[in-house]
Structure formats: C-alpha cells, structure tokens
Amino acid sequence: MILSPGARGLASAATRVLLIVLTLGGCSSQSPRPASPSPDQPIATPELPQPAPYFADGGTGESPLPFFPFEPPSRNPLPTSVQRVTSEGIELTFVLFDARDHRLSVADKEDGPPTEWPTAEAAARSHGALAAINASFFTEEGRPLGLVIEDGRHIGRWNSQSALTSGVVAVEKGPRILRRQHWRSFSPTSHLVQAGPFLVENDTAVDGLENQRPSARSFIVWNGRSGWAFGHTGKATLAGLALALAAQPLSQLNITTALNLDGGRSSDLWVSPLLQGGPLSTRKGWNKPVRNYLLLHRRSES
C-alpha cells in the first residue's frame, strides 16, 4: 500500500517517538525496586561485632581454661575426712571435701596479720568453719601480695608478675583453680585469692620448680570436678611436693590440679573435731600470724 505524504509524515514521527522511549529505557541505571516484605517476614539486620572479653591479665582469652559446670548434689559425694599419707618420701596431710556439700570462703584481716585471728583455729571458730588453712602470700608491710576478694569486696591489687600469684582460687557458682590470665575481672566472684606457683596441672608435676629449700608447705588440690582437698606437708621443696602429688597418693581423689598457697612459718592447717579424722592442728610454736585464710563450711551453713 502506498501512503500519502501526510501519512508518511505521521508514521515517521511515531517511529522517532518510539526510538526515543526505547533508548531512554535502555540507558536507565535504576534497579527494580525490591518487593516490600510481608508483615510476617522478619527484616534482616546486619550482625554487629561483639567486643572481645577483658581479662584481668590483659590476655585474649583465646584458649581459656575449661570451666566445668557445677555438679548437683550427689548421693555419693566425696567423704569429708582427714587423710595422712606418705608419697615420694614426703609426709602429706589432706582434708578432703566435696564442693557439692561444702563451700569455700576467704577470711582476710583488714588491719594486717597481727590483728584479729592469730591462728587458723581462731579464724575457723570465728566464722563457724569446719577447717581453715593459710591462704596466700603477703608483703613485709602485711598487705596481700596479690588480689583478694572476700564476700565480693576487693582487697589488695591484681598481680600479674610474680610466680607466687600465678594461680587463682576463685569461688563463683562453685570453686575452681585456674591460671591468672584465665580469670575474667567481671566474673561474679564472691571469694578469691591469688597464690602460687602451680604444682600439678593436667595430672602432671610442673617443671622448673624450686628444689633446694625444704620447708613446711600449705596447698590446695582439685580433681577438676567437685573433689577438693586442703593440704599440709612436713619439710618439702616445691619440686618434691609436685612430684609427690602427681604420684596420686589418694585413692579417693585424683589430683588434676594443685596450687601452692604459702609455707614456712605461715603454714597453718586446723580441722574441727566434727570432721572424720579431726581434731587436727599443724601449728607449731614458731608459726607467725598470716594475712588471710581459706575456710571450709557445710553448704547448709549461712
């Protein structure tokens, strides 16, 4: 069909309009608008980075000591008793207890070693405890060498330098022993002492301990669960004591971890006559007053 000149003009104009529209549509940089989420569909939000935990020692906490959940009361707890054994030629006295039935606390002398309770027995009787042992080192001025927490109150200062404060006995939901770099300063800790050095870790005696100066020693051991014991020795070096404990001298308790508390003239363990094997006192006439004690209570006690 032959178009008239007027019709050809109209067709050409329509063609130009169509080409412009197609060109503009092809050059558009806008992406299709996403469909609005339905009322029942949650809207995704970016996950914010979480702050790294702060550790008292400035550590990263990349490999923290495992925390064993506190076990419920058992029908067959570790019997609370005094046990005397000899291991690797060293006389050892233990006070065994189960943390499901008993609890630990710290008793600190705010005004220094010469004040308040002059002996472990006096400290235990003053607090209604079943047993007491000297807890940690102190300076010549009578101040704690490291951090002490008593009923949530912080005493002394965190010590990240001395081998004598390399460990922590911390009472949270239950007690535990751990390397100081693994204790978090924001933990809900009611009682704590820094002490050291470690004697046994992972069932093995720690290497490199002092082996020249035998003395009376006070220490605490743990099976990694609910089994615990206070301990006292006759004369022993730190290295000798570590080997004696790693030899597993107790049939009722596997010693996974052992921490030295203090020794020499400070070493003082007392046990009530209410416990099997008590009463017991290791105190000698040459003992001197100490700064603080670890105390043992029945959980039914306030």
MIVO-50795 format. One record per residue (C-alpha): x, y, z; residue number from 1. Coordinates in steps of 0.25 Angstrom, whole numbers. Example, Ala and Ser with C-alpha at 12.3 -4.5 7.8 and 13.67 -1.06 7.14 Angstrom:
49|-18|31|1;
55|-4|29|2;
REM end
This chain:
0|0|0|1;
5|14|-4|2;
4|24|7|3;
0|38|5|4;
11|49|8|5;
3|53|21|6;
2|38|26|7;
17|36|23|8;
20|48|32|9;
11|43|43|10;
18|29|43|11;
32|36|43|12;
28|44|55|13;
23|32|62|14;
35|24|59|15;
44|35|65|16;
36|35|78|17;
37|20|79|18;
52|20|77|19;
54|31|88|20;
46|23|98|21;
54|10|96|22;
67|18|97|23;
63|24|110|24;
58|11|116|25;
71|4|112|26;
80|15|118|27;
73|15|131|28;
83|12|143|29;
72|9|153|30;
70|-5|158|31;
56|-11|160|32;
50|-7|174|33;
50|-19|183|34;
37|-24|188|35;
33|-20|201|36;
34|-31|212|37;
21|-37|217|38;
17|-33|231|39;
20|-48|235|40;
34|-47|229|41;
45|-43|239|42;
55|-32|233|43;
69|-36|233|44;
79|-27|241|45;
94|-27|240|46;
101|-34|251|47;
109|-24|260|48;
123|-29|264|49;
124|-33|279|50;
134|-27|288|51;
145|-36|292|52;
145|-41|307|53;
154|-33|316|54;
163|-42|324|55;
170|-37|337|56;
183|-40|332|57;
181|-34|318|58;
181|-47|311|59;
172|-50|299|60;
165|-62|305|61;
167|-70|292|62;
170|-83|300|63;
163|-81|313|64;
163|-92|324|65;
151|-101|322|66;
140|-97|332|67;
133|-110|337|68;
119|-108|341|69;
115|-108|355|70;
110|-122|358|71;
97|-124|366|72;
97|-131|380|73;
100|-145|379|74;
96|-157|387|75;
111|-162|387|76;
119|-149|390|77;
134|-150|393|78;
134|-153|408|79;
139|-141|417|80;
151|-146|425|81;
166|-145|429|82;
175|-154|421|83;
190|-155|425|84;
199|-162|414|85;
214|-162|410|86;
217|-160|396|87;
231|-159|390|88;
237|-159|404|89;
228|-147|408|90;
218|-147|419|91;
205|-141|414|92;
192|-137|422|93;
179|-135|414|94;
166|-130|417|95;
157|-136|406|96;
143|-130|403|97;
133|-129|392|98;
129|-116|387|99;
114|-120|385|100;
113|-122|400|101;
123|-111|405|102;
127|-97|401|103;
140|-89|402|104;
141|-75|407|105;
152|-65|409|106;
155|-58|423|107;
164|-46|422|108;
170|-37|433|109;
167|-23|428|110;
177|-17|438|111;
188|-27|435|112;
194|-40|440|113;
196|-37|455|114;
181|-33|457|115;
168|-42|459|116;
170|-57|458|117;
184|-61|462|118;
183|-75|457|119;
175|-84|447|120;
167|-89|458|121;
163|-76|463|122;
159|-71|449|123;
151|-84|447|124;
144|-83|460|125;
141|-68|458|126;
134|-71|445|127;
127|-84|449|128;
136|-92|439|129;
140|-107|439|130;
154|-105|435|131;
164|-93|431|132;
177|-92|424|133;
186|-80|422|134;
183|-75|408|135;
193|-66|401|136;
206|-58|402|137;
207|-44|408|138;
217|-33|407|139;
227|-29|419|140;
217|-18|421|141;
206|-28|423|142;
198|-25|410|143;
193|-36|401|144;
203|-39|390|145;
192|-41|380|146;
177|-39|379|147;
168|-44|390|148;
153|-44|389|149;
145|-46|402|150;
129|-46|400|151;
131|-38|387|152;
140|-28|393|153;
153|-26|386|154;
165|-25|395|155;
180|-23|390|156;
183|-21|375|157;
184|-31|364|158;
198|-36|362|159;
202|-41|348|160;
217|-42|350|161;
220|-51|362|162;
221|-67|361|163;
215|-66|375|164;
202|-61|369|165;
201|-69|356|166;
189|-76|361|167;
175|-73|365|168;
166|-80|375|169;
152|-74|371|170;
138|-76|377|171;
127|-73|367|172;
116|-83|365|173;
126|-93|370|174;
140|-92|373|175;
151|-94|363|176;
166|-93|361|177;
171|-86|349|178;
183|-79|343|179;
182|-64|346|180;
181|-60|331|181;
168|-68|330|182;
161|-61|341|183;
151|-50|336|184;
151|-38|344|185;
136|-37|342|186;
133|-51|347|187;
123|-52|358|188;
133|-56|368|189;
130|-56|383|190;
143|-60|389|191;
157|-61|382|192;
172|-62|386|193;
184|-61|376|194;
194|-71|380|195;
205|-80|374|196;
213|-86|368|197;
205|-97|361|198;
210|-111|366|199;
201|-120|357|200;
194|-117|344|201;
187|-128|336|202;
191|-139|345|203;
206|-135|343|204;
216|-129|352|205;
220|-115|347|206;
235|-114|343|207;
245|-104|347|208;
240|-102|362|209;
250|-99|373|210;
257|-111|378|211;
267|-106|389|212;
259|-101|401|213;
251|-111|408|214;
240|-105|417|215;
226|-107|422|216;
216|-105|411|217;
201|-102|410|218;
194|-105|397|219;
180|-108|391|220;
177|-119|381|221;
165|-121|371|222;
161|-133|362|223;
155|-123|352|224;
140|-126|357|225;
135|-126|371|226;
146|-133|378|227;
156|-124|387|228;
166|-124|398|229;
174|-115|407|230;
188|-120|409|231;
200|-118|418|232;
213|-124|418|233;
226|-127|426|234;
238|-121|420|235;
238|-122|405|236;
243|-114|393|237;
233|-109|383|238;
238|-118|373|239;
238|-130|382|240;
224|-127|386|241;
219|-126|372|242;
225|-140|369|243;
218|-145|382|244;
205|-140|378|245;
206|-144|363|246;
209|-158|368|247;
194|-159|372|248;
195|-163|387|249;
180|-162|390|250;
171|-174|386|251;
158|-165|387|252;
163|-153|379|253;
170|-152|366|254;
179|-139|367|255;
178|-132|354|256;
182|-118|359|257;
190|-114|371|258;
193|-100|375|259;
203|-96|386|260;
198|-86|396|261;
209|-82|406|262;
219|-89|414|263;
229|-88|425|264;
225|-81|437|265;
212|-77|431|266;
207|-91|429|267;
195|-94|438|268;
184|-104|436|269;
173|-107|446|270;
162|-117|445|271;
149|-117|454|272;
146|-130|463|273;
133|-130|455|274;
141|-136|443|275;
145|-150|442|276;
160|-151|446|277;
159|-138|454|278;
162|-130|462|279;
175|-126|455|280;
185|-115|457|281;
198|-114|449|282;
202|-101|456|283;
216|-100|463|284;
222|-91|473|285;
230|-84|462|286;
218|-81|453|287;
215|-66|451|288;
201|-59|448|289;
197|-58|434|290;
188|-49|426|291;
177|-58|421|292;
171|-72|421|293;
163|-81|413|294;
151|-86|421|295;
142|-99|419|296;
127|-99|422|297;
116|-108|420|298;
106|-103|410|299;
95|-103|420|300;
102|-93|428|301;
100|-78|426|302;
REM end
